[in-house]
């Protein structure tokens, strides 16, 4: 900007320096600020006021632009929620497939518009329900899936050509993607009508959530197998949702969440390019998943910064040409880690504010947490309030009626740019150290997250950070304001008996031959997915398929970092 | 000066959510205790073996997977059978309130839910030790 246009753009009032030295200084003499410094939840400084000078360095056309156009700072669609509301997508999963299918129907009946599935730990880690170490965990924190039969029951009566479904699974995601495809095709959904998402982001398992099976390098290869396969067979399906959520929940700050997530996504795309695929073949179907935490403005700016940085990484770093490769489409979830066991009704207020931040940040779909999740899988009454919170925001508060309403705010634009810069520097640090796999194997990322988590805990205990009801405004525990969630104690037996029945009745020769084909593909650097789908149709179990690859790739033992 | 307390922090079962386990392991260490953190994916046998071999005084279990009833019962029973001395077992994580008396019945001395200050847990362990 030249001087003349800068003067024209600046407000008529005196400049910030003059205001600081006169009006502000006078006020501070009479009434000092309530703390010496203010920072975002990630520790970035917050000034008392932002004005035109703070956004001078931002080039409006190239860095802010318009929604639906590069660099997408203002949103991925030109109309945003005026044309299509965000998808209300509450994750659900417990017990057997029938149990979770029942919860799906409850949620759809109350106005949910997309489905999302949590799987139990044995499924996530590629063990069948009758494996010795699986038995205590069957159906406890997600639905148990052993064979394609379970996915059929899970999706029963759900119109898969109308309702998109997201699967939260990673290490064994390739099996569930195959099962989902098989069930969609049984329902005669055409290839280009199969929508939905699989999380399938293995890198953040090593840094945050820890549900991994194989070492990082072959695990990334499996992810690229699914990206290549899905691009061919289900062109509208998102085979990956690169997830900052778990990184944040594990204790990172917003800058680390941005950096390690985008660095992970960049790793998957560049690995696909190394295989000889074009970036534009895979990148348009890469989607994202963010945690929306307590710092309202920082979270809004995080989503805006993520869109701008991802657009630039794909266009300028990777050389993608298709604008769809440059768009960061995202699901968001309010921060589970911010929920308190103390005074649980307060969680409704926390979640509502976080949900508003996700919407003002421009998310494509949203999960709002339930007030009882510091104790249990949400009860029906609690999850209904969470759904209603989204409906109130959509229908009553007018926040969805204008695109990127905070665009142009001095503070929001300034913080968006700062977060982008901080995240980019950290991504470059990861790349300079040899990339994501290297930075996982030597514990660099895990250490960063563990340190941030310990810092926050220390701040809470020193009362420099507050959580209402937990370290301030504390009350004696009262009666809990929700009904207890209980699981059927017989669910494990039901699940095991179904799986063992299938093992006995299937065509054994086809089953054995399909598993051999998976092994050959894995050893021969051939895409494993066609063989995996063949095995699924032959009623191979999740555990059997994962075991074949355990034999080829081995199991990962992580460095202990704390 | 008495020798420092030896504490094993363990994550039984298949759950990988280790933020709490790492926080409490650091807090015990910063409080001057000797900490052995097992990492994730631990079976009952692995945990009990670690406690016995390390001659630990305290076992801290972190469970967010809903398998707390199973592991509380199995681990406390195995410790009674195999440990040469009394081991204090404490638990943290996500537990539905009706399950808390049940895990205590199995032998868990105290359950520390989300939001518990680490100092509360350290004080509890020290008090137990002083009463020994």
Boltz contact constraints between the chains, C-beta under 6 A:
constraints:
  - contact:
      token1: [A, 121]
      token2: [B, 14]
      max_distance: 6.0
  - contact:
      token1: [A, 121]
      token2: [B, 65]
      max_distance: 6.0
  - contact:
      token1: [A, 125]
      token2: [B, 14]
      max_distance: 6.0
  - contact:
      token1: [A, 136]
      token2: [B, 67]
      max_distance: 6.0
  - contact:
      token1: [A, 136]
      token2: [B, 70]
      max_distance: 6.0
  - contact:
      token1: [A, 137]
      token2: [B, 13]
      max_distance: 6.0
  - contact:
      token1: [A, 137]
      token2: [B, 14]
      max_distance: 6.0
  - contact:
      token1: [A, 137]
      token2: [B, 65]
      max_distance: 6.0
  - contact:
      token1: [A, 137]
      token2: [B, 67]
      max_distance: 6.0
  - contact:
      token1: [A, 140]
      token2: [B, 65]
      max_distance: 6.0
  - contact:
      token1: [A, 140]
      token2: [B, 66]
      max_distance: 6.0
  - contact:
      token1: [A, 140]
      token2: [B, 67]
      max_distance: 6.0
  - contact:
      token1: [A, 141]
      token2: [B, 65]
      max_distance: 6.0
  - contact:
      token1: [A, 141]
      token2: [B, 66]
      max_distance: 6.0
  - contact:
      token1: [A, 209]
      token2: [B, 16]
      max_distance: 6.0
  - contact:
      token1: [A, 210]
      token2: [B, 16]
      max_distance: 6.0
  - contact:
      token1: [A, 210]
      token2: [B, 40]
      max_distance: 6.0
  - contact:
      token1: [A, 211]
      token2: [B, 16]
      max_distance: 6.0
  - contact:
      token1: [A, 250]
      token2: [B, 19]
      max_distance: 6.0
  - contact:
      token1: [A, 251]
      token2: [B, 19]
      max_distance: 6.0
  - contact:
      token1: [A, 340]
      token2: [B, 115]
      max_distance: 6.0
  - contact:
      token1: [A, 341]
      token2: [B, 113]
      max_distance: 6.0
  - contact:
      token1: [A, 341]
      token2: [B, 114]
      max_distance: 6.0
  - contact:
      token1: [A, 341]
      token2: [B, 115]
      max_distance: 6.0
  - contact:
      token1: [A, 342]
      token2: [B, 115]
      max_distance: 6.0
  - contact:
      token1: [A, 374]
      token2: [B, 114]
      max_distance: 6.0
  - contact:
      token1: [A, 375]
      token2: [B, 96]
      max_distance: 6.0
  - contact:
      token1: [A, 376]
      token2: [B, 96]
      max_distance: 6.0
  - contact:
      token1: [A, 450]
      token2: [B, 22]
      max_distance: 6.0
  - contact:
      token1: [A, 453]
      token2: [B, 19]
      max_distance: 6.0
  - contact:
      token1: [A, 454]
      token2: [B, 26]
      max_distance: 6.0
  - contact:
      token1: [A, 457]
      token2: [B, 23]
      max_distance: 6.0
  - contact:
      token1: [A, 461]
      token2: [B, 117]
      max_distance: 6.0
  - contact:
      token1: [A, 470]
      token2: [B, 115]
      max_distance: 6.0
  - contact:
      token1: [A, 484]
      token2: [B, 98]
      max_distance: 6.0
  - contact:
      token1: [A, 560]
      token2: [B, 39]
      max_distance: 6.0
  - contact:
      token1: [A, 562]
      token2: [B, 22]
      max_distance: 6.0
  - contact:
      token1: [A, 562]
      token2: [B, 25]
      max_distance: 6.0
  - contact:
      token1: [A, 562]
      token2: [B, 37]
      max_distance: 6.0
